[in-house]
């Protein structure tokens, strides 16, 4: 299958291109720079120059493809919605896989799934209208699917590195919001890439949380990160107010208490995460 993918040079994108090509698909990937062009080309994908505001480019690339996977992070909900619309118009009745995230559910009060009510922190509150519009295309002959990744780890670690490992190494202790008793719904980047590939065959209108099913506490994660940073056991508790000052609005997302099961993706798509020990991965330098 010929797949058009946005965000191909990013953290999830590189893993997803690799997974798609390994499964026999061909990939065109949206790029905004020469560096990104080289990255996706080295992975085996064909670069398409443009950004999420280049609606004509998105539409034409989607029309050439048999399926679309939208991974790129938009700056606003309006930008994301317009980009999604252009690509859905282009791909028509082909599969369109859109990226959401588990943070939209807020605190989960135990283990839950895609049926949980939404209670998003302000950082991701805009996703509701976008996902509703994307999924609404299923009523008009489209094949939309939403994948909602949990907090990603593995490889570059992305957000965890930026907001925890790097500042923790510099300060001599990994930050931990409050006592760190809240749970993080983690998923390995290689596992979420496989879920995006599997989602190409999902029923129109489906929504899947992408989590590894292991939900350690934030403090356990901080302790593991301290070992990777060479400051074993050194964790500093900070208040939510301090975290907001240091991290910005994302602090409220890191403070969520979330536990999820991915049973729906297992049942519908046969997706089984291969990485089941996130603390061991986080602890490796």
C-alpha positions in Angstrom: 0.0 0.0 0.0 1.2 3.5 -0.8 1.1 5.6 2.4 1.4 9.4 2.8 2.7 10.3 6.2 3.2 13.6 8.0 5.7 14.1 10.8 8.0 11.6 9.2 11.3 13.0 10.6 9.9 13.2 14.1 10.2 10.8 17.0 7.1 8.7 16.2 7.4 9.3 12.5 10.8 7.7 12.1 9.7 4.6 13.9 6.4 4.5 11.9 8.2 4.8 8.5 10.5 1.9 9.5 7.5 -0.2 10.5 5.5 0.6 7.4 8.4 -0.3 5.0 9.1 -3.4 7.0 5.5 -4.5 6.3 5.9 -3.9 2.6 4.3 -0.5 2.3 5.8 2.4 0.3 5.9 5.8 2.0 5.9 9.4 1.0 6.6 11.7 3.9 6.0 15.4 4.5 9.2 17.4 5.2 9.9 21.0 5.9 13.7 21.2 5.8 16.8 19.7 4.0 17.6 17.9 7.2 14.2 16.3 7.4 14.5 15.4 3.7 17.7 13.5 4.4 16.2 11.8 7.4 13.2 10.3 5.7 15.1 9.4 2.6 17.6 7.5 4.7 14.7 5.5 6.1 13.5 4.6 2.7 10.7 7.1 2.3 10.2 9.6 -0.5 10.2 13.2 0.8 7.3 15.7 0.0 8.3 19.3 0.7 5.8 21.3 2.6 4.1 22.0 6.0 0.7 21.6 7.6 -0.4 24.9 6.2 0.3 23.9 2.7 -3.2 22.4 2.1 -2.7 22.0 -1.6 0.4 19.9 -1.1 -1.3 17.8 1.6 -4.3 17.2 -0.6 -2.3 16.2 -3.7 0.0 13.9 -1.7 -3.0 12.2 -0.1 -4.7 11.8 -3.5 -1.6 10.0 -4.8 -1.7 7.7 -1.8 -3.9 4.8 -0.8 -3.8 5.7 2.9 -2.7 8.6 5.1 -1.1 8.6 8.6 -1.1 12.0 10.2 1.6 12.3 12.9 2.8 15.9 12.7 2.0 18.2 15.6 -0.1 21.2 14.6 0.3 24.5 16.4 -3.4 25.0 16.8 -6.6 23.0 16.6 -7.7 25.0 13.6 -4.5 24.2 11.8 -4.8 20.5 12.6 -8.5 20.4 11.5 -7.7 22.1 8.2 -4.8 19.8 7.5 -6.9 16.8 8.3 -9.7 17.9 6.1 -7.3 18.5 3.1 -5.8 15.0 3.5 -9.2 13.3 4.0 -10.5 15.0 0.9 -7.5 13.8 -1.0 -7.4 10.1 0.1 -11.2 9.8 -0.2 -12.3 6.3 0.8 -8.8 5.2 1.7 -7.7 4.8 5.4 -6.9 8.0 7.2 -5.2 7.5 10.6 -5.2 10.6 12.9 -3.1 11.2 16.0 -4.7 12.0 19.3 -3.5 11.2 22.8 -4.6 9.7 26.1 -4.2 12.9 28.0 -7.6 14.0 26.8 -9.2 11.6 29.4 -7.7 13.4 32.4 -7.4 11.4 35.6 -8.8 7.9 35.0 -9.5 6.8 38.5 -8.2 3.3 37.9 -7.7 1.3 34.7 -10.0 2.3 31.8 -10.2 2.3 28.0 -11.5 4.4 25.1 -15.0 4.6 26.6 -13.8 6.8 29.5 -15.2 10.4 29.6 -13.0 13.2 28.4 -11.6 15.5 31.0 -8.6 17.1 29.3 -6.2 19.6 30.8 -6.1 22.9 28.8 -3.1 21.8 26.8 -5.1 19.3 24.8 -8.7 20.5 25.2 -8.8 21.5 21.6 -8.6 17.9 20.4 -12.3 17.2 21.0 -13.7 19.2 18.1 -10.9 18.0 15.7 -11.4 14.3 16.5 -15.2 14.6 16.2 -14.8 16.2 12.8 -12.3 13.6 11.7 -14.4 10.7 12.8 -17.5 12.2 11.3 -16.1 11.5 7.9 -17.0 7.8 8.5 -20.7 8.8 7.9 -19.7 10.2 4.4 -17.7 7.2 3.0 -14.4 8.0 4.6 -12.3 5.6 6.6 -11.0 7.7 9.6 -9.3 6.1 12.6 -7.9 7.9 15.7 -4.9 6.5 17.5 -4.3 8.0 21.0 -0.8 7.2 22.2 0.1 7.2 25.8 3.3 8.8 27.1 6.0 7.7 24.8 9.4 6.2 25.8 12.2 4.4 24.1 14.8 5.7 21.7 15.0 9.5 22.1 12.3 9.5 24.9 11.3 13.0 23.5 9.1 14.7 26.2 10.6 12.6 29.0 14.1 13.6 28.0 13.2 17.3 27.6 11.3 17.8 30.8 12.9 15.2 33.1 16.2 13.6 32.2 18.1 16.7 30.8 17.1 19.2 33.6 17.4 16.5 36.2 20.9 15.7 35.2 21.8 19.4 35.3 20.2 19.9 38.7 21.5 16.7 40.2 18.0 15.2 40.8 15.1 14.1 38.6 12.0 16.2 39.2 8.9 14.5 40.5 5.6 16.4 40.8 4.3 16.0 44.3 4.9 12.5 45.7 4.7 11.0 42.3 2.0 8.5 43.2 0.2 9.2 40.0 0.5 6.7 37.2 1.9 7.2 33.7 0.3 5.3 30.8 3.5 4.5 28.9 4.0 3.1 25.4 7.2 2.3 23.6 7.8 4.2 20.4 8.3 1.0 18.4 5.1 -0.5 19.7 3.0 2.6 18.8 4.5 2.6 15.3 3.2 -1.0 14.9 -0.2 0.2 16.0 -0.3 2.9 13.3 0.4 0.2 10.7 -2.3 -2.1 12.2 -4.8 0.8 12.2 -4.7 1.0 8.4 -7.0 -2.0 8.4 -9.3 -0.8 11.2 -13.0 -0.2 10.8 -14.0 3.4 9.9 -14.7 5.5 13.0 -12.6 3.4 15.3 -10.6 4.9 18.2 -7.7 3.1 19.9 -5.6 4.0 22.9 -2.0 3.1 22.3 -0.6 2.0 25.6 1.7 -0.8 26.7 -0.6 -1.9 29.5 2.1 -1.2 32.2 1.3 1.9 34.2 4.1 2.7 36.7 4.0 5.6 39.0 5.7 8.8 38.1 8.0 8.4 41.1 9.1 4.9 39.9 9.8 6.5 36.5 11.8 9.3 38.0 13.9 6.8 40.0 14.6 4.8 36.8 15.5 8.0 35.0 17.9 8.9 37.8 19.8 5.7 37.2 20.1 6.4 33.5 21.3 9.9 34.3 24.0 8.6 36.6 22.5 10.1 39.7 20.9 6.9 41.1 18.1 7.5 43.5 18.2 11.2 43.4 14.7 12.5 42.9 13.4 16.0 43.9 9.7 16.4 44.8 8.3 19.7 43.4 4.9 21.2 43.7 2.5 21.5 40.7 3.0 25.2 40.8 6.8 24.8 40.6 6.4 22.3 37.8 4.2 24.8 35.9 6.9 27.4 36.3 9.6 25.0 35.1 7.7 23.1 32.4 4.8 25.2 31.4 1.3 23.9 30.7 2.5 20.4 30.1 3.1 20.0 33.8 -0.7 19.5 34.3 -0.5 16.6 31.8 2.5 15.0 33.6 0.6 15.3 36.9 -2.4 13.2 35.6 -3.1 9.8 37.1 -3.7 7.6 34.2 -4.0 3.8 33.7 -5.3 2.2 30.5 -5.8 -1.1 28.9 -5.3 -1.6 25.1 -7.7 -4.6 24.9 -9.6 -3.0 22.1 -6.6 -2.8 19.8 -5.6 -6.3 20.8 -9.0 -7.7 20.0 -9.7 -5.8 16.8 -6.2 -5.5 15.3 -4.1 -8.2 16.9 -1.8 -5.5 18.2 0.3 -6.7 21.2 3.0 -4.5 22.6 6.4 -6.2 22.6 7.9 -3.9 25.3 6.5 -4.7 28.7 9.2 -3.4 31.1 9.3 0.4 30.7 11.2 1.0 33.9 14.1 -1.1 32.6 14.2 0.9 29.4 14.0 4.2 31.2 16.9 3.1 33.5 19.3 2.5 30.6 21.6 5.4 29.8 
